[in-house]
Amino acid sequence: MISAIAAVVVAAIVIVGVSAYNTYISTDKLLMEKIQRDRSYGANMEYTGPEPVQTGRLTVFILPYTKMDAGSALSAIESIVGMRLRDDAMSGASLKGQYDNNGNTLAPADTINFVIDPTLKKADGSPLTVDDLDEEFLFGNNLTVGGVGLKDGSGVGATILVVDSYYEDAVKAKLDDIRAVLIG
């Protein structure tokens, strides 16, 4: 009888312990997601405005290369445009359409618009166009500093801003100011 009671007590302790551990892991996972999301907001960690709009369409801005880190560049662009552009959706764009973090296509190519800064040139000095882009190149969400892969295997240094198309006109209206800040 004592061993049966002891077994029940041990089982109860194990169940409570496993439940507490699972709660801890769930809470820890949510906390880590919040920390990562806040870090991605850079200087806007205290942002209290409206959440970004999601229309299901994306615009990829291919802008001049900057020496700023991505978080600082995005914060600068948001300050210039006067609104938060960051999107927590973990999707990006390519010539083939929108994709998720696993490379799965989420939406067709006609849901993507490309805006290429006219100052960007290929190695031969000619303007960069959408037709020059590598079909397999993936443009991540939000802002990336690095470059763009081209069909011929070369690349062009660039700052890539991927936003919901809802913000396209607001960003286009400030392209000269954005370019000036990125170039320095």
Long-range contacts (C-beta under 8 A, 24 or more apart in sequence): 37-88, 39-71, 40-71, 40-86, 40-142, 41-86, 42-71, 42-72, 42-74, 42-75, 43-71, 43-72, 43-75, 44-75, 44-78, 44-84, 44-86, 47-84, 49-83, 49-84, 50-84, 51-84, 52-84, 52-85, 52-86, 52-87, 52-88, 52-163, 52-164, 52-167, 53-164, 53-166, 53-167, 54-87, 54-89, 54-164, 54-166, 55-164, 55-165, 55-166, 56-107, 56-111, 57-111, 57-112, 57-113, 57-164, 57-165, 57-166, 58-91, 58-93, 58-98, 58-111, 58-112, 58-113, 58-162, 58-163, 58-164, 58-165, 59-112, 59-113, 59-114, 59-115, 59-162, 59-163, 59-164, 59-165, 59-167, 59-168, 59-171, 60-93, 60-112, 60-113, 60-114, 60-115, 60-139, 60-160, 60-161, 60-162, 61-115, 61-117, 61-160, 61-161, 61-162, 61-163, 61-171, 62-114, 62-115, 62-116, 62-117, 62-120, 62-128, 62-148, 62-158, 62-159, 62-160, 63-117, 63-120, 63-158, 63-159, 63-160, 63-161, 63-175, 63-178, 63-179, 63-182, 64-117, 64-119, 64-120, 64-158, 64-159, 64-179, 64-182, 64-183, 65-145, 65-147, 65-157, 65-158, 65-159, 65-182, 66-145, 66-159, 66-181, 66-182, 66-183, 66-184, 67-184, 68-145, 68-182, 68-184, 69-145, 70-142, 70-143, 70-144, 70-145, 73-143, 73-145, 73-159, 73-181, 73-182, 74-142, 74-143, 74-161, 76-178, 76-181, 76-182, 77-143, 77-161, 77-171, 77-178, 77-181, 80-174, 80-177, 80-178, 80-181, 81-167, 81-170, 81-171, 81-174, 81-178, 82-170, 83-167, 83-170, 85-142, 85-161, 85-163, 85-167, 85-171, 86-142, 87-141, 87-142, 87-163, 87-164, 89-141, 90-141, 91-141, 92-138, 92-139, 92-140, 92-141, 92-162, 93-138, 93-139, 93-162, 94-135, 94-136, 94-137, 94-138, 94-139, 95-130, 95-133, 95-134, 95-135, 95-137, 96-135, 99-138, 103-138, 113-165, 113-168, 115-168, 115-171, 115-172, 117-175, 117-179, 119-179, 120-156, 120-158, 121-156, 122-150, 122-154, 122-156, 123-154, 128-156
